[in-house]
Every structure is written in structure tokens, then in C-alpha cells.
Amino acid sequence: MSETAQAPSPAGEPRADCARCFGLCCVAPAFAASADFAVDKPAGQPCRHLASDFRCGIHTQLRERGFPGCTVFDCFGAGQQVSRVTFGGRDWRQAPETAARMFDTFAVMRPLYELLWYLTQAVALRPPRPLPDELAAALAETTRLTNADPETLLGLDVDAYRGRVNALLSRTGDLVRGRAGRPGPDHRGARLFGADLRRADLRAANLRGALLIGADLRGVDLRLADLTGADLRGADLRGADLSGSLFLHQSQLDAARGDRHTGLPATLVRPAHWSALPLTPVRRAPGARPARTARRR
């Protein structure tokens, strides 16, 4: 339920359409009272703010009301697939006997749709052979699974399947990062909570799964850096250049801090809440070029 209106979707890219979903992300998952959510909610119970038309009653006030976690959630299109295709338009309120199965199916469909998004991005990077054929095969197989019946989906070991596809995506990222002349440093899965990285050389770095919560990345060159699954909650991206970052998703930007000097890929949109942040001078890493500012949308 990202609060940011996204740029036009490239052909074939999975994209959430909340108007065609039955509010599954507001019912199926559980969440605990924390900095991300103001209250506890058990799995399968509708959020107190879910309206009768399956829309969020406080969508424009989520951050102010203590629900920033909702603003950065993205189902990648799994919600409408489960609602309209897998269960043929039967919503969980009208068919309570199938509600639990619908919620369980959504829990499998969402990671599959996330993989579809990553595979679509990987294909667009045009890596050297034989990767294009392998990526095309993985994309076709994942698409087939998203159209399977609930029994097939619930019998899928989605973690094992995700592991196989992630290995392919990781190889793709490594080869594309090599186009920089030399791959950058490997910080895969690094715990960089609150780290001051303003003078770090992160161009073409491997930051897959890195925990960059609250990290200071002002003015850093992140072009060709692989940001698959990097946790950017509260990270300071003011003046950073992410214009050529790999596998960067809108929800990661929505969770971070930035400004009009943050360079973004053309397919992503500058989050609205960034405009409320102060502009401050930044120190760039040695040799880093100023970030190119993406056109405002």
C-alpha cells in the first residue's frame, strides 16, 4: 500500500492495483505494535482502518497516525491476482469459509510476484549469455505458478523456490556490476545500522540484503550497486546518486530519506514526504560526481 504514486509501469512489470484487490494486505498479515505500526493486529483480522470498500480509511495520514510500515508495503500485484483470478472475484467477506485459504494463498503469491518483479528487472539489464535464457525460463515458470490453483500454490515450498531464483538474480547482479570495470566492495547482508558511509566507495557494490537502517549515505555514488532487499528504513539518501542502482524498488525509497538532489532511476518517483526534509550540504566520497536529479513527477 505504498503512499507514493509510481511512474508509468514498463511493459510486463508487475504492479499493485489496490482497486482490484479485496484489501488482503490489510487483513492477511499480522503486525505488532512498533515504530512501523501503532497497534497489534493478528493474522486474518481486518485492520481497524479498513473501510467497507476495501480501502484504507487513513491512507493520506498513515505516517502521522503511526503506520509508516503500511506506506512501504508492496504486494507487486499479488493482491489482485489472488482476489480476481485465483479465487474468481469472491471476496473473503462474502465467502468466509474460504477466507483462511485465500489469506494463506496470498502469503505464497506475494513472494512469487516479488520474484516476477526482480526477474523482469534482470531481463531488462541484458546480461551476457547464457543468463538471458535462464532468466526467461525462470520468468516463465514463475508466471505459470502465479496462475496455478490454490492447492498447487499451498503445496509449493516457496522459500526453496525463492532461493533458486535468487541465486540466478545474484549471478545477474554480479555480472552487470562487473561492467563498471571492477565490481565494487561486497557488503552482502552487512549490518550497517546507523553507519556513516558518506566517504565510502559504494559504486557497483554488492549490498544485497544489507541492513542500512538509519545509515548516512549523503552524497554517495550508488550507481550499479545491487540493492536487492537492502533495508533502507530511515537511511539518509540526500544528494546520493541512485540513478543507475540495480534492483532498487519504490518501497525502498519510500522507507528512506532524501531530497531533490537525490538521483533516481527514471522508473521511480521521488517520495512526497522527502519534500518536508531540510536541505543540508553533503560531503561526497572522493571522486564521486554530483548526483543527476531525476525529473520531478
C-alpha positions in Angstrom: 0.0 0.0 0.0 2.7 2.5 -1.0 1.7 6.1 -0.5 3.8 7.2 -3.5 2.2 7.4 -6.9 4.5 5.4 -9.1 5.8 6.2 -12.6 4.2 4.5 -15.6 5.0 0.8 -15.4 7.3 -0.6 -18.1 5.6 -3.3 -20.2 5.3 -6.6 -18.3 6.4 -5.2 -14.9 4.2 -6.4 -12.0 2.4 -3.6 -10.3 -0.1 -3.5 -7.5 -3.6 -2.3 -8.3 -5.4 -1.8 -5.0 -8.7 -1.0 -6.7 -8.9 -4.6 -7.9 -8.0 -6.2 -4.6 -10.1 -7.0 -1.5 -7.7 -5.3 0.9 -5.7 -8.5 1.5 -2.6 -6.7 2.8 -4.9 -5.1 5.5 -6.2 -8.5 6.6 -4.0 -11.4 5.9 -0.7 -10.4 7.6 -0.1 -9.9 11.3 1.8 -6.9 12.6 3.0 -5.9 16.1 2.9 -2.5 17.7 6.2 -0.9 16.9 7.8 2.1 15.2 6.1 0.8 12.0 2.6 0.1 13.3 0.7 1.8 16.0 -1.2 -1.3 17.2 -1.1 -5.0 17.2 -3.1 -6.9 14.6 -3.3 -10.7 14.4 -3.2 -12.5 11.1 -6.5 -12.9 9.4 -8.1 -10.0 11.3 -9.0 -6.8 9.4 -7.2 -3.7 10.3 -9.5 -1.3 12.2 -9.0 1.3 9.5 -10.1 -1.0 6.6 -13.3 0.5 5.1 -16.2 -1.4 3.6 -14.9 -0.7 0.1 -11.6 -2.4 1.0 -9.7 0.9 1.0 -7.7 2.4 3.9 -9.6 5.0 5.9 -6.4 6.8 6.9 -4.4 6.4 3.7 -3.4 10.0 3.5 -2.4 10.1 7.2 -0.6 6.8 7.7 2.7 8.3 8.8 1.1 10.8 11.1 -1.2 8.2 12.6 1.8 5.8 13.4 1.6 3.4 10.4 4.7 4.1 8.3 5.1 0.3 7.8 1.9 0.4 5.7 3.3 3.1 3.4 6.2 1.0 2.3 4.4 -2.3 1.8 4.0 -3.5 -1.8 2.4 -6.8 -2.9 3.7 -6.3 -6.5 0.3 -7.3 -7.9 -0.3 -10.4 -5.8 -3.4 -9.0 -4.2 -5.4 -8.5 -7.4 -4.2 -11.9 -8.7 -5.5 -13.7 -5.7 -8.7 -11.7 -5.5 -9.7 -11.7 -9.1 -8.0 -14.7 -10.7 -7.2 -17.4 -8.1 -10.5 -17.0 -6.3 -12.5 -15.7 -9.2 -13.7 -12.5 -7.6 -15.1 -14.0 -4.4 -14.0 -11.7 -1.5 -13.3 -13.1 1.9 -16.3 -11.3 3.5 -18.8 -12.9 1.1 -17.1 -16.3 1.4 -15.9 -16.7 5.0 -15.5 -20.5 4.5 -12.6 -19.8 2.1 -11.1 -16.8 3.8 -8.3 -18.6 5.5 -7.3 -20.4 2.3 -7.3 -17.1 0.5 -5.1 -15.5 3.1 -2.7 -18.5 3.0 -2.6 -18.3 -0.8 -1.8 -14.6 -0.6 1.2 -15.4 1.6 2.6 -17.6 -1.2 1.6 -15.4 -4.1 3.2 -12.2 -2.7 6.8 -13.6 -2.8 6.1 -15.1 -6.3 5.1 -11.7 -7.6 8.1 -10.1 -6.0 10.3 -12.6 -7.9 8.4 -11.6 -11.1 9.3 -8.0 -10.5 13.0 -8.9 -9.9 13.1 -11.2 -12.9 11.6 -8.5 -15.1 14.3 -6.1 -14.0 17.0 -8.7 -14.5 15.9 -9.4 -18.1 15.9 -5.6 -18.8 19.6 -5.4 -17.7 20.6 -7.6 -20.7 23.3 -9.7 -19.0 25.6 -11.8 -21.1 24.6 -15.4 -22.2 23.6 -17.9 -21.0 21.8 -15.8 -18.4 19.1 -14.4 -20.7 17.8 -17.9 -21.4 17.9 -18.9 -17.8 16.1 -15.7 -16.7 13.5 -16.2 -19.4 12.9 -19.7 -18.2 12.6 -18.6 -14.6 10.2 -15.9 -15.6 8.0 -18.3 -17.5 8.0 -20.8 -14.6 7.2 -18.1 -12.0 4.4 -16.8 -14.2 3.0 -20.3 -14.5 3.0 -20.7 -10.8 1.1 -17.4 -10.2 -1.7 -18.8 -12.4 -1.9 -22.1 -10.5 -4.8 -23.2 -8.4 -4.8 -22.7 -4.6 -3.9 -26.4 -3.9 -0.8 -26.2 -6.1 0.3 -22.9 -4.5 -0.2 -24.1 -1.0 1.9 -27.2 -1.7 4.8 -25.1 -3.1 7.9 -24.7 -0.9 8.1 -21.0 -1.7 11.3 -20.5 0.4 13.2 -23.1 -1.6 11.9 -21.8 -4.9 12.8 -18.2 -3.9 16.3 -19.4 -3.1 16.8 -20.9 -6.5 15.6 -17.8 -8.3 17.7 -15.5 -6.0 20.8 -17.4 -6.9 20.1 -16.6 -10.6 19.4 -13.0 -9.8 22.6 -12.7 -7.7 24.6 -14.0 -10.7 23.0 -11.4 -12.9 23.8 -8.6 -10.5 27.4 -9.7 -10.2 27.9 -9.8 -14.0 26.2 -6.4 -14.5 28.2 -4.8 -11.7 31.3 -6.0 -13.4 30.6 -3.6 -16.3 31.9 -0.8 -14.0 35.4 -2.1 -14.8 35.7 -3.8 -11.5 32.9 -4.9 -9.1 32.6 -2.7 -6.0 33.0 -4.0 -2.4 31.0 -6.9 -1.2 28.7 -5.9 1.7 26.1 -8.6 1.1 24.0 -8.9 4.3 26.2 -6.4 6.1 24.9 -4.9 9.4 25.4 -1.2 8.8 22.8 0.2 11.2 23.4 4.0 11.5 26.8 3.7 9.8 28.4 6.9 8.4 29.1 5.9 4.9 29.5 9.3 3.3 33.1 8.7 2.3 32.6 5.0 1.4 33.2 3.8 -2.2 29.9 2.0 -2.9 29.8 2.3 -6.7 28.9 -1.1 -8.1 28.9 -2.5 -4.6 27.1 -5.7 -3.6 24.5 -4.5 -1.0 22.1 -7.4 -1.3 20.2 -7.8 1.9 22.4 -5.2 3.7 20.9 -3.6 6.8 21.3 0.1 6.1 18.7 1.3 8.7 19.5 4.9 9.6 22.7 4.8 7.6 24.2 8.1 6.4 24.6 7.8 2.6 24.5 11.5 1.8 26.3 12.2 -1.5 27.3 8.6 -2.0 27.6 7.2 -5.6 25.4 4.1 -5.7 25.3 3.7 -9.4 25.4 0.0 -10.4 25.1 -1.0 -6.7 23.0 -4.1 -6.2 20.3 -3.1 -3.7 18.2 -6.2 -3.8 16.4 -6.4 -0.5 18.6 -3.8 1.2 16.8 -2.3 4.2 16.8 1.4 3.7 14.5 2.4 6.5 15.5 5.8 7.7 18.6 5.8 5.6 19.7 9.4 4.6 20.0 9.5 0.8 20.1 13.2 0.4 22.4 14.1 -2.5 23.1 10.4 -3.2 23.2 9.1 -6.8 21.0 6.0 -7.2 20.2 6.7 -10.9 21.8 3.5 -12.0 21.3 1.3 -9.0 20.3 -2.3 -9.6 17.1 -3.8 -8.4 16.0 -0.7 -6.4 12.3 -0.7 -5.7 9.9 2.2 -4.9 9.1 0.9 -1.5 12.8 1.1 -0.5 12.8 4.8 -1.4 9.6 5.3 0.4 11.2 4.0 3.6 14.3 6.3 3.3 15.0 10.0 3.5 16.1 12.0 0.5 15.7 15.3 -1.3 15.5 16.9 -4.7 19.3 16.3 -5.1 18.9 12.5 -4.8 19.5 11.0 -8.2 16.8 8.4 -9.1 16.2 5.9 -11.9 13.7 7.2 -14.4 11.2 4.4 -13.5 10.9 5.5 -9.9 9.3 8.6 -8.2 10.6 10.9 -5.6 8.5 10.2 -2.4 6.2 13.0 -1.4 7.5 13.1 2.2 11.0 13.9 1.1 10.0 17.5 0.3 9.4 18.1 4.0 13.0 17.2 4.9 15.6 20.0 5.2 18.2 20.5 2.5 21.7 20.2 4.0 25.2 20.3 2.5 26.7 16.9 1.8 30.2 15.6 1.6 30.8 13.3 -1.3 33.0 10.3 -1.5 36.4 11.0 -3.1 36.0 11.2 -6.9 32.2 10.9 -6.8 30.3 13.0 -9.3 27.3 15.1 -8.3 24.0 13.1 -8.5 21.9 13.6 -11.5 18.5 14.8 -10.4 15.6 12.8 -11.9 12.8 14.8 -13.4 10.1 15.6 -10.9 6.8 13.9 -11.5 
